[in-house]
Amino acid sequence: MKIYADNAATTKMSKTAIQAMLPYMEEIFGNPSSLYSIGQTAAEAVFKARESIAECLGCMPAEIYFTSGGSESDNQAIRSAAEFGAKKNKKHIISTAFEHHAVLHTLKKLQKEGFEVTLLDVNENGIVNPEQVEQAIRPDTCLVTVMYANNEIGTIQPIAKIGEICRAKKVTFHTDAVQAVGHIPVNVKNDNVDMLSISAHKFHGPKGVGVLYVRKGIYLSNLIEGGSQERGKRGGTENVPGIVAAAAALKEAVSDLPESSQKLVPLRDKLIDGLLAIPHSVLNGDKEQRLPGNVNICFEGIEGESLLLLLDAKGISASSGSACTSGSLDPSHVLLAIGRPHEIAHGSLRLSLSDENTEEEIDYIIQEVKNVVNYLRNMSPVWRDLQEGKKNYVIQ
Amino acid sequence: MLYSEVVMDHFMNPRNVGTIADADGVGEVGNAKCGDIMRIYLKIKNDVIEDVKFETFGCGSAIASSSMATEMIKGKPLSQALTLTNKAVAEALDGLPAHKLHCSVLAEEAIKNAIKNYYDKNGIEYNEEQFKESAHEHGHCDI
């Protein structure tokens, strides 16, 4: 059995998205800046894609900017707000400890450039309290950036409430909504968002296409200088096939949303309950306020990379927050942020489902994870010490 | 692929997994906080490693390194086991990714610790120099 359960990493492109992009590679391959008809037809396609995406997000087409992906959108949004803030001598930024690295590393760089960054705690359930944001806002705060849903533990943040606070305090509010858009209802107006980043390959669109929503009147500066594409805010010939496919994928994801969450949530909960039946395991992140497809569990006494390799041998593609899987020295900053000790964070498993997953697959995953966890625990000196009472269990 | 075929073979089918109840020497290195711990059990007779078992908490290369290192010292005299280097373990595995080399270091040190434990338990004199923490990179994790 081959089971793909790493949809938070990337998704398989939908047939609709693939069909939508093909003509723009084969026949209508013109440059949208060109005057002749295949150029202008391509320009028309980009125009329509912009309209369609704007409609899905609840904004105007002129508030949509195409980028190369979620990371670029995050970089451009944060840099723009910082630049604008600096002009007014406002150099304080608020974010959270468990953002994606596209946000955290951009903030780190800004710190070196003289900005002050406050990273809020995300509490044990992986959810920021809006009051924390309110209390952290200062007269010199130029930006609040809080992710819509966490990429590892899937927790959904109270974005509308945080947005309301920021709007009242006249502070620009950006949200990295890469994991949220196409998976839960998102509306930039209702959510009081000034800037929002999305990435097409997270909702069955192509890789290499991102969107940045920037509310009318909010300052935006360039990361990439060049031609007059994207109203002069992002140089470079438009990725026409990618943009068209991104719009098609988003439209499909948004219209399928009620149906797909209705299918996904019970599958997710069945998977969570099945895996938590393994002794000394714990769910990471709030059980209710989480993405319909996200499961993230720590198993005591084992390490995540060996878990993933053995699951791969059983045909299951998953992810882990262990240090070994990232090539870095520390386990997932997200799991550390919700208070998991290092040794527990190393033993994490993330399964992110799509509506292509079946109940039969969930049964298979539960069985195989049980087998693999048992197998690894049986060769683990840590597990032996816990079993023999030489150490105390962290997870009861 | 991240790992060589040899690493995958030793990871998927590890040799010498387990414990020895009446082990003559036991050595442990690593730290669960850093994501890897290796424990080596030795059965020694007439200065020869008659049997060796290991338990490892860690990534694929940590398990493969333990498996390979135990194979390399099984049936060997202690004097020879003491000359086993992390480099030899990594080479026998047909190479490890750069950020995984510390796994082979752990294997070398776990074996040395187990032999030292045997010497200490039996009051056998030895040259401290042989058991000094090697100068090569160990500190992949600073906790």
Contacts between the chains, C-beta under 8 A, distances in Angstrom:
chain1	res1	chain2	res2	distance
A	301	B	57	6.9
A	302	B	57	6.8
A	303	B	35	5.5
A	303	B	36	6.9
A	303	B	57	5.8
A	303	B	58	5.1
A	303	B	59	5.6
A	303	B	62	7.6
A	304	B	59	8.0
A	305	B	59	3.8
A	305	B	60	5.8
A	306	B	11	7.2
A	306	B	58	6.9
A	306	B	59	5.6
A	306	B	60	5.2
A	306	B	62	7.8
A	306	B	63	6.0
A	309	B	8	8.0
A	309	B	11	6.5
A	309	B	60	4.8
A	310	B	12	7.8
A	313	B	12	6.5
A	322	B	35	6.0
A	322	B	59	7.1
A	323	B	34	7.6
A	323	B	35	5.0
A	323	B	141	7.6
A	324	B	35	5.9
A	324	B	58	7.5
A	324	B	59	3.6
A	324	B	60	7.8
A	324	B	61	8.0
A	324	B	100	7.8
A	325	B	59	7.9
A	327	B	99	5.3
A	329	B	140	6.2
A	329	B	141	5.7
A	329	B	142	7.5
A	330	B	141	8.0
A	331	B	35	6.8
A	341	B	33	7.4
A	342	B	32	7.7
A	342	B	33	4.0
A	342	B	34	7.4
A	342	B	35	7.6
A	342	B	143	6.3
A	343	B	32	3.8
A	343	B	33	5.2
A	343	B	35	7.8
A	346	B	32	7.6
A	346	B	35	4.3
A	379	B	14	7.2
A	379	B	17	5.0
A	379	B	18	7.9
A	379	B	55	5.5
A	379	B	56	6.2
A	379	B	63	7.3
A	380	B	37	7.9
A	380	B	55	6.4
A	380	B	56	7.2
A	380	B	57	4.2
A	381	B	28	6.7
A	381	B	37	5.3
A	381	B	38	7.5
A	381	B	39	4.1
A	381	B	55	4.2
A	381	B	56	7.1
A	381	B	57	5.8
A	382	B	32	5.2
A	382	B	37	5.9
A	382	B	57	4.4
A	383	B	57	7.3
A	384	B	19	7.6
A	384	B	55	6.3
